[in-house]
Amino acid sequence: MENVTAVFAGSAFALFGAALLIWTGARTIHRAPVAHGVSPVASTALATLFGVLFLVLGVWCFTRI
């Protein structure tokens, strides 16, 4: 039963992290703001950091299977 939970959590974290990285990259390529009302450099850096963090967390969950 714990394997099912690890797979679900790993999938959710990995999908969210990958989607956040893809979305941030697309916004950056088009020179569109990642977050309105925030410094473009800070918002891009934080979104990239959290995207990588969630992706690593998802991979870590998969290693617990």
TAQUI-V935416 format. One record per pair of residues at least 12 apart in sequence whose C-alpha atoms are under 10 Angstrom apart, sorted by sequence separation. I is the first residue (numbers start at 0). J is the second residue. D is the distance in whole Angstrom. If there is no record, write none. Layout:
BEGIN
i = (I;I)
j = (J;J)
d = (D;D)
END
This chain:
BEGIN
i = (27;33;34;27;33;27;26;23;24;23;23;23;24;20;23;24;22;23;22;20;21;19;20;23;19;20;22;19;20;21;16;19;20;16;19;20;16;18;19;16;17;20;15;16;17;19;20;15;16;19;14;15;16;17;18;13;16;17;12;13;15;16;13;14;15;16;12;13;14;16;17;12;13;16;11;12;13;15;11;12;13;14;9;10;12;13;9;11;12;13;9;10;11;12;13;9;10;12;13;8;9;10;12;13;8;9;7;8;9;10;6;8;9;10;5;6;8;9;7;8;9;5;6;7;9;5;6;9;4;5;6;5;6;2;5;6;2;5;4;2;3;1;2;1)
j = (39;45;46;40;46;43;43;42;43;43;44;45;46;43;46;47;46;47;47;46;47;46;47;50;47;48;50;48;49;50;46;49;50;47;50;51;48;50;51;49;50;53;49;50;51;53;54;50;51;54;50;51;52;53;54;50;53;54;50;51;53;54;52;53;54;55;52;53;54;56;57;53;54;57;53;54;55;57;54;55;56;57;53;54;56;57;54;56;57;58;55;56;57;58;59;56;57;59;60;56;57;58;60;61;57;58;57;58;59;60;57;59;60;61;57;58;60;61;60;61;62;59;60;61;63;60;61;64;60;61;62;62;63;60;63;64;61;64;64;63;64;63;64;64)
d = (9;10;9;10;8;8;9;9;9;7;9;10;10;10;7;8;9;7;10;7;9;7;6;9;8;9;10;10;9;9;10;8;5;9;5;7;10;8;9;7;7;10;10;4;8;9;9;7;6;9;10;10;7;8;10;9;5;6;9;9;7;5;9;9;8;8;9;6;8;9;10;5;5;8;9;6;7;9;9;8;7;8;9;9;6;4;9;10;5;7;9;10;7;8;10;7;6;10;9;9;4;9;9;10;7;6;9;10;7;9;9;10;5;8;9;10;7;6;9;9;9;9;7;9;9;6;6;10;9;6;10;9;9;10;7;7;9;6;9;8;9;9;5;8)
END
